[in-house]
Amino acid sequence: MSVLDRCEKFLEEVQNHLRDELLPFWLTRGVDKEYGGFLTYLDRNGNPTGETVKTHLCQTRCIYTYSSIHRAHIGQGEFLNIAKQGVDFVLDNFWDDKHGGWFWTAQQDGTPLNMSKLTYGHSFAIYSLSEYGMASGDPRGVEWAVKTYEMLQTLAADNCHGGYYEFLEQDWSKKKPGKYGGDRKSFDVHMHLMEAFTNLYEATGARIYREKTIEIIDLIFQRIMHPDFSLGIAQFAIDWTPLRQILFADVWGSDRDVEEEARPLDNTSYGHNVEFAWLLLHSIKILDIDVEKYKPALKKIFDHGAKYGVDWKNGGVYCEGPFDGPARERNKEFWQQAECLVGMLDAYLLFKDEKYIDAYENVHRFTMDKVINHKVGEWFPLFDENNNLLWDYMGHAWKINYHTVRSMIQSEARLLKILS
């Protein structure tokens, strides 16, 4: 079967899932009708679990998702209305009027709980509010995205070693070291800052944000990507010395054990690598810079993900593994599938090698046949290497619609581009 015939079948399934299952799920769930914002703890049937803590991360990610649906010309404005009420809630409750910046978690009514300042959360405030601004024309979107950017430049930027501090107290002083993160920098956070600054530039056209995005891209390649393999090293000391990856007290990876032993230094995330690659290609497009200088690194990332990240026997994408060798952490989380779907289509569009369509098809089938809870509409969060379901909730403090909806919208756009 030709690539075009295969992609026509993929497109039909993506469009049906997006419009008939995923978007109807999020049109009727998530909104907190009592206080505003979003309730993100949902059981396997999509019903609220009774847990009402609101994380700044999931509130902003929901704002991004509903705004991006509207920007994709889906719906009659109902998704944008949902985004707007989320913006209202976040602006009313999560901003620290004393020290500036966004609190990390709050009670259902918006009363602050964890008043830490995490750069990760601030990156998503920039990303989401600029997306909302582009979707709505509401000047508050860009205004608060710019305000967040300026807080990071003033209080979180490391002007000695480059990049940004990531775990800060309410007053922007660095947290304690170790599991509190005050002595660490990461690939994950700086990748999402690239993503956020790109969106801010797209929303404003201001030259400073283009320059800052290029600065982050250069930093990632100079400090974060392995010099030989062009794959992400997960964590670093403040001076960019690579460190073994640990989990943090303010963790954003679902129900992880913070005391878990550090991962080996020779370890990389398939999902983050491929997500970075397609986000980089998006940045290159928005910034209007030459893709040629990045092609060798992009090919290494896509080839590594296809060779070692994809489970060619059972389907799907593993979590993590060494820079050169089979996967070590062989569970399969929903978000790696979401990001690799987009990434492998971008790999095909860039290099025109059918092996990337083969990799896409593997992950597509695993996602459609195993990961999606078709009766409900959303995705299950975690499977083991034999595709046994480990967690079954639809929403959590750290799992919401950002990866799933974005993956389907972006995959649809790329499949249409291939077919055109």
VMD Tcl script that draws the C-alpha trace (Angstrom):
set ca {
  {0.00 0.00 0.00}
  {1.34 3.44 -0.90}
  {2.16 6.13 1.65}
  {-0.82 8.16 0.43}
  {-3.24 5.26 0.80}
  {-1.92 4.57 4.29}
  {-2.17 8.21 5.30}
  {-5.77 8.45 4.06}
  {-6.70 5.66 6.48}
  {-4.75 7.27 9.33}
  {-6.44 10.62 8.67}
  {-9.91 9.11 8.80}
  {-9.23 7.56 12.21}
  {-7.60 10.73 13.57}
  {-10.47 12.94 12.44}
  {-13.11 10.57 13.77}
  {-11.41 10.30 17.15}
  {-10.81 14.05 17.43}
  {-14.29 15.19 16.43}
  {-16.48 12.32 17.61}
  {-14.75 11.30 20.86}
  {-12.03 13.57 22.19}
  {-13.55 17.01 21.67}
  {-17.06 15.99 22.82}
  {-15.42 14.63 25.99}
  {-13.75 17.97 26.75}
  {-16.76 20.02 25.72}
  {-18.77 18.44 28.54}
  {-16.11 17.82 31.20}
  {-13.49 19.69 33.15}
  {-15.12 23.07 33.73}
  {-15.69 23.92 37.40}
  {-19.17 25.42 37.22}
  {-19.05 26.50 40.87}
  {-15.79 28.47 41.05}
  {-14.50 28.62 37.47}
  {-11.35 27.14 36.07}
  {-10.99 23.40 35.60}
  {-11.45 20.26 37.69}
  {-8.88 17.85 36.33}
  {-9.28 14.67 38.41}
  {-11.49 12.35 36.35}
  {-11.96 8.58 36.75}
  {-11.90 6.01 33.96}
  {-15.46 6.94 33.02}
  {-14.66 10.64 32.88}
  {-16.49 11.48 36.09}
  {-15.03 13.78 38.78}
  {-13.26 11.82 41.52}
  {-13.96 14.39 44.25}
  {-10.35 15.63 44.35}
  {-10.50 19.37 43.77}
  {-6.89 20.66 44.04}
  {-6.06 22.81 41.04}
  {-2.54 22.90 39.65}
  {-1.43 26.00 37.79}
  {0.05 23.69 35.17}
  {-3.23 21.97 34.33}
  {-5.24 25.18 34.46}
  {-2.94 26.81 31.90}
  {-2.69 23.66 29.78}
  {-6.49 23.61 29.56}
  {-6.46 27.25 28.48}
  {-3.99 26.32 25.74}
  {-6.06 23.34 24.60}
  {-9.41 25.12 24.31}
  {-7.74 28.11 22.64}
  {-5.90 25.87 20.16}
  {-9.14 24.10 19.22}
  {-10.65 27.48 18.33}
  {-7.51 28.45 16.39}
  {-7.89 25.20 14.42}
  {-11.30 26.51 13.26}
  {-13.24 23.87 15.14}
  {-16.56 24.74 16.78}
  {-18.64 27.91 16.85}
  {-16.81 29.67 19.66}
  {-17.85 27.34 22.49}
  {-14.28 26.16 23.07}
  {-13.00 29.73 23.22}
  {-15.65 30.56 25.82}
  {-14.34 27.70 27.96}
  {-10.79 29.03 27.57}
  {-11.92 32.53 28.60}
  {-13.47 31.39 31.87}
  {-10.21 29.53 32.59}
  {-8.23 32.72 31.98}
  {-10.56 34.61 34.30}
  {-9.98 32.07 37.08}
  {-6.20 31.95 36.69}
  {-5.81 35.74 36.60}
  {-8.06 36.16 39.63}
  {-6.41 33.50 41.79}
  {-2.94 32.31 40.80}
  {-0.99 35.58 40.44}
  {1.13 36.61 43.43}
  {0.44 40.33 43.95}
  {3.25 40.65 46.50}
  {6.21 39.00 44.76}
  {4.91 38.54 41.21}
  {4.62 35.27 39.33}
  {2.24 32.34 39.51}
  {1.51 30.07 42.48}
  {1.93 26.35 41.85}
  {-1.31 24.91 43.32}
  {-4.57 26.15 44.79}
  {-7.75 24.89 46.41}
  {-10.90 24.58 44.34}
  {-11.96 28.15 45.14}
  {-8.53 29.52 44.19}
  {-7.04 29.85 47.68}
  {-3.27 29.29 47.23}
  {-1.82 26.01 48.56}
  {1.73 25.63 47.25}
  {3.03 29.15 46.64}
  {6.29 28.04 45.02}
  {7.37 29.58 41.71}
  {8.27 26.91 39.16}
  {9.73 27.97 35.84}
  {7.96 24.99 34.27}
  {4.60 26.47 35.21}
  {5.62 29.94 34.05}
  {6.59 28.56 30.64}
  {3.06 27.21 30.24}
  {1.56 30.52 31.33}
  {3.42 32.20 28.46}
  {2.52 29.42 26.02}
  {-1.14 29.27 26.97}
  {-1.89 32.96 27.39}
  {-0.24 33.84 24.08}
  {-2.28 31.07 22.43}
  {-5.42 32.46 24.04}
  {-4.50 35.95 22.85}
  {-4.10 34.75 19.27}
  {-7.36 32.81 19.43}
  {-9.47 35.53 21.01}
  {-8.00 38.95 20.39}
  {-8.46 39.54 24.13}
  {-5.54 41.85 25.02}
  {-5.17 40.20 28.43}
  {-3.66 37.13 26.77}
  {-0.56 38.82 25.39}
  {-0.41 41.30 28.29}
  {-0.07 38.56 30.92}
  {2.16 36.40 28.74}
  {4.55 39.36 28.44}
  {4.29 40.04 32.17}
  {5.24 36.42 32.89}
  {8.15 36.57 30.45}
  {9.46 39.70 32.15}
  {9.27 38.05 35.58}
  {11.38 35.16 34.31}
  {13.98 37.47 32.78}
  {14.21 39.52 35.96}
  {14.03 36.86 38.67}
  {14.72 33.40 37.18}
  {17.34 33.96 34.46}
  {20.86 32.71 35.26}
  {23.00 35.54 33.92}
  {26.21 33.69 34.80}
  {25.79 30.23 33.24}
  {22.83 30.81 30.93}
  {19.36 29.38 31.01}
  {16.92 29.64 33.90}
  {16.64 28.49 37.50}
  {13.69 26.15 37.80}
  {12.59 25.61 41.43}
  {12.03 28.79 43.41}
  {10.29 29.82 46.59}
  {7.43 32.30 46.69}
  {9.90 35.20 46.92}
  {11.92 33.82 43.95}
  {14.85 32.62 46.07}
  {16.18 29.24 44.98}
  {14.79 26.20 46.76}
  {16.97 23.81 48.72}
  {19.08 21.36 46.67}
  {18.37 17.71 45.94}
  {14.73 16.66 45.64}
  {13.65 20.29 46.08}
  {15.41 21.15 42.82}
  {17.16 24.38 43.72}
  {20.48 23.12 42.36}
  {19.15 21.69 39.07}
  {18.36 22.63 35.48}
  {16.66 20.39 32.94}
  {16.05 19.62 29.28}
  {12.30 19.48 29.91}
  {11.95 23.03 31.23}
  {14.21 24.65 28.64}
  {12.45 22.82 25.79}
  {9.13 24.22 27.00}
  {10.62 27.71 27.29}
  {11.58 27.44 23.61}
  {7.98 26.44 22.88}
  {6.61 29.32 24.98}
  {8.89 32.03 23.58}
  {8.02 30.86 20.04}
  {4.33 31.35 20.78}
  {4.96 34.75 22.32}
  {6.86 35.84 19.22}
  {4.06 34.54 16.98}
  {1.50 36.46 19.05}
  {3.43 39.76 19.11}
  {5.97 39.83 16.28}
  {8.35 41.57 18.70}
  {12.02 41.04 17.79}
  {13.15 40.48 21.39}
  {11.11 37.27 21.68}
  {12.53 35.95 18.41}
  {16.06 36.63 19.70}
  {15.31 34.97 23.05}
  {13.91 31.90 21.30}
  {17.06 31.58 19.18}
  {19.12 32.02 22.35}
  {17.26 29.11 23.99}
  {17.69 26.93 20.89}
  {21.43 27.64 20.85}
  {21.67 26.88 24.57}
  {19.87 23.56 24.13}
  {22.31 22.44 21.45}
  {25.39 23.77 23.24}
  {24.58 22.54 26.74}
  {21.72 20.04 26.80}
  {21.92 17.77 23.74}
  {24.55 15.04 23.90}
  {27.44 16.18 21.68}
  {27.67 12.85 19.82}
  {24.12 11.53 19.80}
  {22.16 14.82 19.66}
  {19.79 13.45 22.31}
  {18.61 15.23 25.42}
  {20.44 14.84 28.73}
  {17.70 15.13 31.33}
  {19.24 17.09 34.22}
  {22.20 19.30 35.06}
  {23.84 21.24 37.82}
  {23.49 25.01 37.70}
  {26.75 25.23 35.70}
  {25.41 22.65 33.18}
  {27.43 19.70 34.47}
  {25.30 16.63 33.56}
  {23.75 14.89 36.57}
  {21.83 11.67 37.08}
  {18.12 12.37 36.82}
  {16.12 12.47 40.06}
  {12.44 13.11 40.84}
  {11.37 16.24 42.67}
  {9.10 17.05 45.60}
  {7.04 19.37 43.38}
  {6.70 16.61 40.81}
  {4.61 16.85 37.63}
  {4.74 13.22 36.53}
  {1.56 11.80 38.10}
  {1.97 9.57 41.14}
  {5.71 9.06 41.14}
  {7.79 8.12 44.19}
  {10.11 11.04 44.93}
  {12.59 8.80 46.76}
  {13.13 6.58 43.72}
  {16.81 5.98 42.92}
  {18.41 8.33 40.41}
  {18.42 7.15 36.81}
  {21.72 6.32 35.08}
  {23.61 9.18 33.44}
  {23.41 7.30 30.14}
  {19.67 7.81 29.86}
  {17.35 9.77 27.59}
  {13.61 10.17 27.04}
  {12.22 9.10 23.65}
  {9.15 11.23 24.15}
  {11.04 14.39 25.07}
  {13.53 13.97 22.25}
  {10.91 13.58 19.54}
  {8.70 16.28 21.09}
  {11.68 18.64 21.07}
  {12.36 17.81 17.42}
  {8.89 18.68 16.19}
  {8.68 21.74 18.46}
  {12.04 22.87 17.05}
  {10.69 22.49 13.51}
  {7.69 24.61 14.53}
  {10.01 27.25 15.99}
  {12.11 27.24 12.81}
  {8.95 27.87 10.79}
  {7.62 30.67 13.03}
  {11.03 32.34 13.41}
  {11.73 31.94 9.68}
  {15.21 30.50 10.10}
  {17.07 27.97 7.94}
  {16.30 24.35 8.77}
  {19.41 22.98 7.03}
  {21.83 23.47 9.94}
  {19.52 21.46 12.22}
  {18.82 18.54 9.85}
  {21.69 16.28 11.01}
  {20.62 16.56 14.66}
  {16.95 16.12 13.80}
  {17.70 12.96 11.84}
  {19.63 11.50 14.78}
  {16.69 12.21 17.10}
  {14.07 10.72 14.79}
  {16.21 7.69 13.95}
  {16.96 6.97 17.61}
  {13.28 7.25 18.51}
  {12.24 4.95 15.67}
  {14.99 2.38 16.34}
  {14.96 2.15 20.14}
  {11.88 4.03 21.34}
  {9.28 2.21 19.27}
  {8.25 -1.25 20.45}
  {8.26 -3.03 17.10}
  {6.84 -6.21 18.63}
  {3.90 -5.02 20.74}
  {3.43 -1.46 19.48}
  {3.83 1.93 21.14}
  {6.69 4.01 22.50}
  {8.73 3.16 25.59}
  {9.60 5.76 28.23}
  {13.40 5.92 28.40}
  {16.66 4.22 27.56}
  {20.38 4.70 26.91}
  {21.79 6.90 24.18}
  {22.77 3.86 22.14}
  {20.95 0.64 22.97}
  {17.56 -0.92 23.76}
  {15.02 0.74 26.04}
  {15.56 0.46 29.78}
  {12.29 1.94 31.16}
  {9.79 0.00 29.07}
  {6.46 1.27 30.36}
  {4.43 3.27 27.87}
  {2.85 6.55 28.95}
  {0.14 8.27 26.95}
  {2.14 11.43 26.30}
  {5.06 9.69 24.56}
  {2.57 8.24 22.10}
  {1.00 11.66 21.53}
  {4.31 13.41 20.83}
  {5.77 10.64 18.65}
  {2.70 10.65 16.42}
  {3.36 14.29 15.53}
  {7.13 13.85 15.42}
  {7.21 10.87 13.07}
  {4.95 12.67 10.59}
  {7.28 15.66 10.71}
  {10.23 13.30 10.16}
  {8.57 11.96 7.01}
  {7.75 15.44 5.74}
  {11.36 16.54 6.29}
  {13.27 13.48 5.06}
  {10.71 11.62 2.86}
  {11.82 8.26 4.26}
  {9.00 5.72 4.54}
  {10.50 4.20 7.70}
  {9.05 7.16 9.59}
  {5.58 6.33 8.26}
  {6.17 2.77 9.49}
  {7.04 4.16 12.93}
  {4.00 6.44 12.85}
  {1.75 3.52 11.90}
  {3.08 1.45 14.81}
  {2.30 4.18 17.34}
  {-0.98 5.11 15.64}
  {-2.26 1.53 15.86}
  {-1.16 1.18 19.49}
  {-2.87 4.46 20.36}
  {-6.09 3.73 18.50}
  {-6.34 0.10 19.64}
  {-5.01 0.26 23.22}
  {-4.54 3.76 24.59}
  {-7.81 5.46 23.68}
  {-10.79 4.70 25.89}
  {-13.18 4.89 22.95}
  {-16.35 4.43 25.00}
  {-15.44 7.52 27.02}
  {-13.33 9.57 24.61}
  {-9.99 10.25 26.35}
  {-6.73 8.29 26.66}
  {-5.59 5.87 29.37}
  {-2.39 7.13 31.03}
  {-0.02 4.17 31.45}
  {0.70 0.64 30.18}
  {3.49 -1.83 30.86}
  {5.76 -3.22 28.15}
  {3.27 -6.00 27.42}
  {0.48 -3.45 26.94}
  {-1.27 -4.26 30.22}
  {-3.14 -1.23 31.60}
  {-1.50 0.08 34.79}
  {-3.44 3.32 35.45}
  {-6.94 3.95 34.18}
  {-7.97 7.53 35.05}
  {-8.90 10.06 32.35}
  {-7.66 13.14 34.22}
  {-5.27 13.97 37.04}
  {-3.28 16.82 38.56}
  {-0.74 16.24 35.77}
  {-2.74 14.59 32.97}
  {-5.23 16.67 31.10}
  {-6.10 17.41 27.46}
  {-2.91 19.20 26.37}
  {-0.99 16.23 24.91}
  {-3.97 14.32 23.53}
  {-5.89 17.10 21.80}
  {-2.73 18.79 20.53}
  {-1.49 15.49 19.10}
  {-4.68 14.92 17.14}
  {-4.92 18.49 15.83}
  {-1.25 18.51 14.81}
  {-1.37 14.99 13.33}
  {-4.41 15.91 11.25}
  {-2.62 18.96 9.87}
  {0.46 16.91 8.92}
  {-1.51 14.09 7.35}
  {-3.43 16.63 5.26}
  {-0.09 18.14 4.20}
  {1.25 14.73 3.12}
  {-1.94 14.02 1.19}
  {-1.87 17.43 -0.52}
}
mol new
graphics top color blue
foreach p $ca { graphics top sphere $p radius 0.5 }
foreach p [lrange $ca 0 end-1] q [lrange $ca 1 end] { graphics top cylinder $p $q radius 0.2 }
display resetview
